[in-house]
Amino acid sequence: MRRPLVVEKALASGFGIGYLRGGGTAASVACCLCLYGLVPPGGTLPVPLTLGVTAGLLGVGVAVAGRVERHWGKDNYRVVIDEVAGMWISLLFIPLTVPRLLAGLLLFRLLDIYKPFFIRRAEKLPGGLGVMMDDVLAGLGANVLLQVLVKFYFL
């Protein structure tokens, strides 16, 4: 007998955030709030910790999204670990301030919702990789844009 997917569903749904209306945005905001609580104003997390959390989010995200997909369907609204990973990537190596957190949130959500360029095609990848990859690409795009804003517009 297979064990229930309780742990996978909890992780995939951001510990229940995915069950809320607007769960993707709520998960992105929760990620911002966690970072705001962890990082001193104008600071960043240590690189090894940042890379470890990034790898963990991506690995766990692909695994649990693929596993719950068989029960909930392709890229179900309850799966928000992809938004958490994308939001995290949006803010990688950005010295954090409240305006930068808000700009990162706005940029990530816009890219995630509208999926310009090749981002939409990433959803067609199989299993958990397809669930995660569009948000990873939206996060990378948001990060590049935010890096430019920080460097050239003194955000």
C-alpha positions in Angstrom: 0.0 0.0 0.0 1.3 3.5 -0.9 1.5 6.1 1.8 -0.7 9.1 1.5 0.7 12.2 -0.1 0.3 14.3 3.0 3.9 15.6 3.1 4.0 16.2 -0.6 0.7 18.1 -0.6 1.8 20.2 2.3 5.1 21.1 0.6 3.5 21.6 -2.8 0.8 23.9 -1.4 3.2 26.0 0.7 1.8 24.5 3.9 -1.8 25.3 2.8 -1.3 28.7 1.1 -2.2 27.1 -2.2 -5.7 26.4 -0.9 -6.3 30.2 -0.6 -7.9 32.2 -3.3 -4.9 33.9 -5.1 -2.6 31.4 -3.6 0.3 32.1 -6.1 0.4 35.8 -5.0 -0.1 34.8 -1.4 2.9 32.4 -1.6 5.0 35.1 -3.3 4.1 37.6 -0.5 4.9 34.9 2.1 8.3 34.4 0.6 9.0 38.2 0.7 7.9 38.3 4.3 10.2 35.5 5.2 13.1 37.2 3.5 12.3 40.5 5.2 12.4 38.7 8.5 15.7 36.9 7.8 17.8 39.5 6.1 19.0 42.7 7.7 18.0 45.9 5.8 20.3 46.4 2.8 21.9 43.0 3.3 21.8 39.7 1.6 22.0 36.1 2.9 25.3 34.3 2.8 26.0 32.8 -0.6 26.3 29.2 0.6 22.9 29.5 2.4 21.4 31.2 -0.6 22.6 28.5 -3.1 21.5 25.7 -0.7 18.0 27.0 -0.3 17.7 27.6 -4.0 18.8 24.1 -4.8 16.5 22.7 -2.1 13.5 24.6 -3.4 14.1 23.5 -7.0 14.8 19.9 -6.1 11.9 19.5 -3.7 9.6 21.5 -5.9 10.2 19.4 -9.0 9.7 16.2 -7.0 6.6 17.1 -5.1 4.9 19.0 -8.0 5.4 15.9 -10.2 4.1 13.6 -7.5 0.9 15.6 -6.7 0.3 16.2 -10.4 -0.9 12.7 -10.7 -3.6 13.4 -8.1 -4.5 17.1 -8.6 -3.8 17.4 -12.4 -1.3 19.4 -14.4 0.0 22.6 -12.7 -2.9 22.7 -10.3 -3.7 26.0 -8.6 -2.9 24.4 -5.2 0.7 23.9 -6.1 2.5 27.1 -5.1 6.0 25.9 -4.3 6.9 27.0 -7.8 5.9 30.6 -6.9 8.0 30.4 -3.7 11.0 29.3 -5.8 10.4 31.9 -8.5 10.0 34.7 -5.9 13.2 33.5 -4.1 15.1 33.6 -7.4 13.8 37.1 -8.1 15.6 38.4 -5.1 18.8 36.4 -5.3 21.9 38.5 -4.5 19.8 41.7 -4.2 20.6 43.8 -1.2 17.1 43.8 0.3 15.1 46.9 1.2 11.4 47.3 1.3 11.2 49.1 -2.1 13.3 46.3 -3.6 11.2 43.6 -2.1 8.1 45.3 -3.5 9.7 45.8 -6.9 10.8 42.2 -7.0 7.3 41.0 -6.1 5.7 43.2 -8.8 8.2 42.1 -11.5 8.0 38.4 -10.7 4.2 38.4 -10.6 3.9 40.3 -13.9 6.3 37.9 -15.6 4.7 34.9 -14.0 1.1 35.9 -14.9 1.8 37.2 -18.5 4.6 34.7 -19.3 6.3 36.6 -22.1 8.9 35.3 -24.5 9.8 31.7 -23.9 8.5 31.4 -20.4 5.1 30.0 -21.5 6.8 27.2 -23.5 8.5 26.0 -20.3 5.1 24.9 -18.9 5.1 22.2 -21.6 8.0 20.3 -20.0 6.9 17.1 -18.4 5.9 16.6 -14.8 7.2 18.7 -12.0 9.9 20.2 -14.2 7.1 21.9 -16.3 5.4 23.1 -13.2 8.5 24.7 -11.8 10.4 25.9 -14.9 8.1 28.8 -15.9 8.3 30.3 -12.5 12.1 29.8 -12.4 12.4 31.6 -15.7 10.0 34.4 -14.5 12.2 34.7 -11.4 15.4 34.9 -13.4 13.8 37.6 -15.6 12.6 39.5 -12.6 16.0 39.3 -11.0 17.8 40.6 -14.1 15.4 43.5 -14.3 15.7 44.2 -10.6 19.5 44.1 -10.8 19.3 46.8 -13.5 17.0 48.9 -11.4 19.2 48.7 -8.4 22.4 49.5 -10.3 21.2 52.2 -12.7 18.2 53.7 -11.0 19.4 53.5 -7.4 16.3 51.6 -6.2 
